[in-house]
C-alpha cells in the first residue's frame, strides 16, 4: 500500500507554499474536548485531526490509505500485522513508535465519553509490540474490518498523555495542552470551549510542512453569523453553508463555494422499549403501551415523509432522498431496497389498523447546530407527521444537550445524522442495528434498543468473514431487514457546502466525511 498521488501532490504543494499566513476557519460546531479519544462525533474528529494522525488514513472519498501505518495484513484468523511509518516525530520532538499505538488503543475505554470511541477498538483483544515499527493486533475472533475501524484511531504520545488517561484527568490534560502532543500537521496552542482553537504549523510533519503558519478554528454555531463573518473578512472559509445562502452566493465574485456529496444520512429513530417516555395520548394523557413498537405505526411514519419535498424545499436541492442507512454504493448497501413512497392516506389507514384512528402525540428531538439543515429537517418531519394525525412537538436543540440525553435513552423519537465514516456497513449496522451486546462489542449506539436476532446473526457472521463477497452479502441482507423493520427510518442524504474568500483560498477538495482540514486547503497563489 502506497500513498495516493493526490496525497503526495498535496504534501509537495504544502511544502512549497509554506508561507507565513494565517487561515481562520469558521465552523458550525467544535470539539467537546481536545482529547481525541473522548468523542466519536464528527466535529470532534474534524478538530483533532489537525493535531493527531489516525493509524489508517482515508482519502476524500473515504478510501483506505496509509497513515501512521504504512501497511496491514491478517497473518492468522485473529491477528493483524500493522507496519508503522518510520522517522515520524511528535510535536515535542520525540519519536513515534509502536508503544504509542499500543498506549492509544488501551486508553480509549478509560476516557471515552457518552458518544463513545470504543467502537473503533471493539475487536481488539490485545496489542503486541513486535518491534518499534511493527505491531500485532490480536482480535476477539476473526475481524475482517479492523483496518476500517482504525480510520479514527488517533495516536497520542504515550509519554505526554501518561498522567492524563483517566476520566478524571484526561480533559484537564488535553484541554490545557499538557497532553495535546500529536504527529499531525499543526501543534496545539490554545482552545476555548465554544470559541477558538488556535494552532501553529509543525515544521517537521512527515507529509511536509503545511501551507499555513497559523490556523484558527472559530466556532460560530449560527449559520447567518458565520456567513456574515466570512463576508466581513473575519474568517477566510466556513463550513456548512445553508442551502439558501449557497444559492445567494453563486453570483458573488468575492466568494468561492465548494460543494460535495456527504456520507451523512439523516435517520429517524424510534424507541422499541415497552415503556417510552415521550409519547402520549392526545391531550397529554398516558398510553397503555408504546405505539412505536407496532410496525404499522412505524410504517405510517415512514409513509408520511415526503422526501422529495424535504430535499427540494427544505434543503433547496442540496441532498437526495434516502432509502437506507448509508449512501448507495457503499460496501453493504443493497440494490434491492426500493425508493420510499409518500402516501399519507395509506399512513392514516395503518394508524387506524394499529388502534390509533385519531393518532397520538409525541416529542421529536434533533440537533440544530451539528449538520446542514438538521433543525429544519426536524421541523419538516413534525409538520408531515401532523398531517396524518400525530401531534409532534419538535425540539431542535444543541448537540451538547442532545447527545448526552440520547445516550441516557431519554427520547422516544429522535433524528440525527449518521455517517458511515469507514465506508462499509459494519460501522453503521454494527453500531446501530445490532442489539446492544457487550460480549460481541456491537450495538454501542443503539439507543432505541432495536433487536432483530437475524440482523445480529448476520452482523456477527460478517464481522468474521474474510471473503469480501460473502461479507458483502451478509451486510446487504442485514441492511434489507433493518430498513424493512423501520425502527430506523432514513430521510435524506446530505450534501455539504463550504464558502471561502476568493482572494485568500485557492483550492480545497470537499471530503465525504465533511471534515475541514487546514493542511489540504491551498492558499490563493
Residue pairs with C-beta under 8 A, 6 or more apart in sequence:
1 64
1 65
1 66
1 70
1 71
1 72
2 66
3 65
3 66
4 59
4 63
4 65
6 59
6 60
6 509
7 57
7 59
7 65
7 207
10 207
10 519
10 520
11 207
11 208
12 208
13 211
13 522
14 185
14 207
14 208
14 209
14 210
14 211
14 519
15 208
15 209
17 211
17 522
17 523
18 201
18 209
18 210
18 211
18 213
19 211
19 213
19 523
20 213
21 211
21 212
21 213
21 214
21 523
22 212
22 213
22 214
22 215
22 216
23 212
23 214
23 215
23 216
23 236
23 237
23 504
23 505
23 518
23 521
23 523
24 215
24 216
24 218
24 234
24 235
24 236
24 237
25 215
25 216
25 217
25 218
25 235
25 236
25 237
25 238
25 239
25 516
25 518
26 218
26 220
26 226
26 229
26 230
26 234
26 235
26 237
26 238
26 239
27 43
27 46
27 47
27 217
27 218
27 219
27 220
27 238
27 239
27 240
27 516
28 43
28 219
28 220
28 221
28 223
28 226
28 239
28 240
28 369
28 370
29 42
29 43
29 219
29 221
29 369
29 370
29 399
30 43
30 47
30 193
30 194
30 195
30 197
30 217
30 219
31 39
31 43
31 44
31 46
31 47
31 48
31 191
31 197
32 38
32 39
32 41
32 44
32 113
32 400
33 39
33 44
33 113
33 170
33 171
33 174
33 175
34 47
34 48
34 51
34 171
34 174
34 175
34 177
34 180
34 188
34 191
34 197
35 111
35 164
35 170
35 171
35 173
35 174
35 175
35 179
36 44
36 45
36 48
36 51
36 52
36 154
36 156
36 174
36 182
37 104
37 107
37 108
37 111
37 112
37 117
37 154
37 156
37 170
38 44
38 111
38 112
38 113
38 117
38 170
38 171
38 174
39 112
39 113
39 115
39 117
40 115
40 116
40 117
40 119
40 120
40 152
41 115
41 370
41 399
41 403
42 264
42 370
42 371
42 419
42 421
42 513
42 514
42 515
43 370
43 399
45 152
45 421
45 513
45 515
46 514
46 515
46 516
46 517
47 197
47 217
48 154
48 182
49 154
49 184
49 515
49 517
50 184
50 185
50 186
50 199
50 215
50 217
50 517
50 518
50 519
51 91
51 180
51 182
51 184
51 186
51 187
51 188
51 199
52 154
52 155
52 156
52 182
52 183
52 184
53 67
53 68
53 154
53 155
53 182
53 183
53 184
54 67
54 68
54 150
54 151
54 152
54 153
54 154
54 155
55 67
55 68
55 69
55 82
55 101
55 150
55 151
55 153
55 155
56 64
56 65
56 66
56 67
56 69
56 72
56 147
56 148
56 150
56 151
56 153
57 64
57 65
57 66
57 67
57 151
58 64
58 65
58 151
58 421
58 422
58 423
58 513
59 65
60 260
60 509
60 510
60 511
60 512
61 512
62 151
62 263
62 421
62 422
62 423
62 512
62 513
63 423
64 147
64 148
64 151
64 423
66 85
67 85
68 84
68 85
68 88
68 96
68 101
68 155
68 183
69 82
69 83
69 84
69 85
69 150
70 83
70 84
70 85
71 82
71 83
72 80
72 81
72 82
72 83
72 146
72 147
73 80
73 81
74 80
74 81
74 142
74 466
75 81
75 136
77 141
77 142
78 125
78 138
78 139
78 140
78 141
78 142
78 143
79 136
79 137
79 138
79 139
80 136
80 137
80 139
80 143
80 146
80 147
81 130
81 134
81 135
81 136
81 137
82 101
82 134
82 135
82 136
82 137
83 133
83 134
84 96
84 97
84 98
84 101
84 132
84 133
84 134
84 135
85 96
85 133
85 206
86 133
87 206
88 95
88 96
88 183
88 206
89 95
89 96
89 183
89 204
89 206
90 96
90 100
90 157
90 160
90 181
90 182
90 183
91 181
91 182
91 183
91 187
91 188
91 202
92 157
92 160
92 181
93 204
94 157
94 159
95 132
96 155
96 183
97 132
97 133
98 129
98 130
98 131
98 132
98 133
98 134
98 135
99 129
99 132
99 158
100 155
100 156
100 157
100 158
101 127
101 135
101 155
102 127
102 129
102 135
102 158
103 156
103 158
103 161
103 162
104 153
104 154
104 155
104 156
104 158
105 121
105 124
105 127
105 137
105 153
106 127
107 156
107 161
107 165
108 117
108 118
108 120
108 121
109 118
109 121
110 165
110 166
110 167
110 170
111 165
111 166
111 167
111 170
112 118
114 403
114 404
114 407
114 408
115 403
115 407
115 445
116 444
116 445
117 152
118 441
118 444
119 149
119 427
119 430
119 431
119 441
119 444
119 445
120 149
120 150
120 152
120 153
121 149
121 153
122 149
122 441
122 442
122 444
123 139
123 140
123 141
123 143
123 145
123 146
123 149
123 441
123 463
124 137
124 138
124 139
124 140
124 146
125 138
125 139
125 140
126 137
126 138
127 135
127 136
127 137
127 138
128 135
128 136
128 137
128 138
129 135
130 136
137 146
139 146
140 441
141 463
141 464
142 463
142 464
142 465
142 466
143 149
143 463
143 464
144 462
144 463
144 464
144 465
144 466
144 471
145 422
145 424
145 426
145 427
145 463
148 422
148 423
148 424
148 426
148 427
149 422
149 427
151 421
151 422
152 421
154 182
155 182
155 183
156 179
156 181
156 182
157 179
157 181
157 182
160 178
160 179
160 180
160 181
161 173
161 174
161 179
161 181
163 169
163 173
163 179
164 170
164 172
164 173
164 174
164 178
164 179
170 179
173 179
173 180
174 180
175 191
175 193
177 188
177 189
177 190
177 191
180 188
181 188
182 188
183 205
183 206
184 202
184 205
185 201
185 202
185 205
185 207
185 209
185 210
185 518
185 519
186 199
186 200
186 201
186 202
186 210
186 215
186 518
186 519
187 199
187 200
187 201
187 202
188 199
189 198
189 199
189 200
190 196
190 197
190 198
191 197
191 198
194 219
194 221
195 218
195 219
196 216
196 217
196 218
196 219
197 216
197 217
197 219
198 214
198 215
198 216
199 214
199 215
199 216
199 217
199 518
200 213
200 214
200 215
201 209
201 210
201 212
201 213
201 214
202 209
202 210
203 209
205 519
207 519
210 518
210 519
211 519
211 521
211 522
211 523
212 518
212 521
212 523
215 518
217 518
218 229
218 235
220 226
220 229
220 235
220 238
221 369
221 398
223 240
223 241
223 242
223 245
224 245
226 235
226 238
226 240
227 238
227 241
227 242
227 245
227 499
229 235
229 238
230 236
230 237
230 238
230 255
230 499
230 500
230 501
231 254
231 255
233 501
236 500
236 501
236 504
236 505
237 498
237 499
237 500
237 501
237 504
237 505
237 508
237 516
237 521
238 498
238 499
238 500
239 496
239 498
239 514
239 516
240 371
240 372
240 496
240 497
240 514
241 249
241 257
241 372
241 497
241 498
241 499
242 372
242 373
243 314
243 315
243 316
243 317
243 318
243 372
243 373
243 497
244 316
245 499
246 257
246 259
246 316
246 318
246 497
246 499
247 316
249 255
249 257
249 499
250 257
253 502
254 501
254 502
254 503
255 499
255 500
255 501
255 502
256 499
256 500
256 501
256 502
256 505
257 497
257 498
257 499
257 500
258 497
258 498
258 499
258 500
258 508
258 509
258 510
259 318
259 495
259 496
259 497
259 498
259 510
260 495
260 496
260 509
260 510
260 511
260 512
260 514
261 327
261 493
261 495
261 496
261 510
261 512
262 419
262 493
262 494
262 495
262 496
262 512
262 514
263 326
263 327
263 419
263 420
263 421
263 423
263 512
263 513
263 514
264 371
264 417
264 418
264 419
264 493
264 494
264 514
265 322
265 324
265 325
265 326
265 327
265 417
265 418
265 419
265 420
265 490
265 491
265 492
265 493
265 494
266 322
266 371
266 374
266 377
266 415
266 416
266 417
266 490
266 491
266 492
266 493
266 494
267 322
267 325
267 415
267 416
267 417
267 418
267 432
267 488
267 489
267 490
267 491
268 301
268 305
268 381
268 413
268 414
268 415
268 488
268 489
268 490
268 491
269 411
269 413
269 414
269 415
269 416
269 447
269 448
269 487
269 488
269 489
270 292
270 298
270 301
270 412
270 413
270 448
270 486
270 487
270 488
270 489
271 279
271 290
271 292
271 409
271 411
271 412
271 413
271 448
271 449
272 290
272 292
272 293
272 448
272 449
272 450
272 451
272 487
273 290
273 409
273 448
273 449
274 289
274 290
274 293
275 290
276 290
276 292
276 412
277 410
277 411
277 412
278 362
278 363
278 365
278 410
278 411
278 412
278 413
279 287
279 290
279 291
279 292
279 360
279 361
279 362
279 363
279 412
279 413
280 286
280 287
280 360
280 361
280 362
281 287
281 360
281 361
282 358
282 359
282 360
282 361
282 391
283 361
284 361
287 360
290 412
291 297
291 354
291 356
291 360
292 298
292 412
292 413
294 354
294 355
295 485
295 486
296 350
296 351
296 353
296 354
297 350
297 351
297 354
297 356
298 485
298 486
298 487
298 489
299 347
299 350
299 486
300 346
300 347
300 348
300 350
300 351
300 354
300 388
301 347
301 385
301 390
301 486
301 489
302 340
302 347
302 486
302 489
303 341
303 342
303 343
303 344
303 346
303 347
303 350
303 388
304 342
304 344
304 347
304 384
304 385
304 387
304 388
304 390
305 340
305 342
305 381
305 384
305 489
305 491
306 342
306 384
307 321
307 322
307 340
307 342
307 491
307 492
308 321
308 342
309 380
310 319
310 321
310 377
310 380
310 491
310 492
311 317
311 318
311 319
311 320
311 321
311 492
313 380
314 373
314 376
314 377
314 380
315 372
315 373
315 376
315 377
315 492
315 494
315 495
318 372
318 373
318 494
318 495
318 496
318 497
319 373
319 492
319 493
319 494
319 495
320 492
320 493
320 495
321 339
321 340
321 492
321 493
322 340
322 490
322 491
322 492
322 493
323 337
323 338
323 339
323 340
323 483
323 490
324 333
324 334
324 337
324 479
324 483
324 490
325 418
325 420
325 428
325 429
325 432
325 433
325 479
325 482
325 483
325 488
325 490
326 332
326 333
326 418
326 420
326 425
326 428
326 479
327 333
327 420
327 493
328 335
330 420
330 423
330 424
330 425
331 423
331 424
331 425
331 472
331 475
332 424
332 425
332 426
332 428
332 429
332 462
332 472
332 475
332 476
332 478
332 479
333 425
333 476
333 479
334 476
334 477
334 479
334 480
336 476
336 480
337 479
337 480
337 483
340 490
344 384
344 387
344 388
347 388
348 388
348 389
351 357
351 359
351 388
351 389
351 390
356 389
358 389
359 388
359 389
359 390
359 391
360 390
360 391
361 390
361 391
361 392
361 393
362 385
362 390
362 391
362 392
362 393
362 412
362 413
363 392
363 393
363 395
363 411
363 412
363 413
364 378
364 381
364 382
364 385
364 392
364 393
364 394
364 395
364 413
364 414
364 415
365 378
365 395
365 397
365 402
365 405
365 406
365 411
365 413
365 414
365 415
366 374
366 375
366 377
366 378
366 394
366 395
366 396
366 397
366 402
366 414
366 415
366 416
367 374
367 375
367 396
367 397
367 398
367 399
367 402
367 403
367 416
368 374
368 375
368 378
368 396
368 397
368 398
369 375
369 398
369 399
370 399
370 416
370 417
371 416
371 417
371 494
371 514
372 494
372 495
372 496
372 497
373 494
374 396
374 415
374 416
374 417
375 396
377 415
377 491
377 492
378 394
378 396
378 415
379 394
379 396
381 392
381 394
381 415
381 491
382 392
382 393
382 394
383 392
385 392
386 392
392 413
402 414
402 416
405 411
406 414
406 416
406 447
407 447
409 447
409 449
411 447
414 447
415 491
417 494
418 428
418 432
418 445
419 513
419 514
420 427
420 428
421 427
421 513
424 475
425 462
425 475
425 476
425 478
425 479
426 459
426 462
426 463
426 475
429 455
429 459
429 475
429 478
429 479
429 482
430 442
430 443
430 459
430 463
431 442
431 443
431 444
431 445
431 446
432 443
432 445
432 446
432 450
432 488
433 446
433 450
433 452
433 455
433 459
433 478
433 482
433 488
434 440
434 442
434 443
434 446
434 455
434 456
434 459
434 460
435 442
435 443
435 446
435 449
435 450
435 451
435 452
435 456
436 442
436 443
436 444
436 446
436 449
437 443
437 456
440 460
442 456
442 459
442 460
442 463
448 487
448 488
450 482
450 485
450 487
450 488
452 481
452 482
452 485
454 478
454 481
455 478
455 481
455 482
458 474
458 475
458 477
458 478
458 481
459 474
459 475
459 478
461 474
462 471
462 474
462 475
462 478
465 471
465 474
482 488
483 490
496 510
496 514
498 508
498 510
498 516
500 508
500 521
502 524
503 524
504 523
504 524
505 521
505 522
505 523
505 524
506 522
506 523
506 524
506 525
507 521
507 522
508 520
508 521
508 522
509 520
511 517
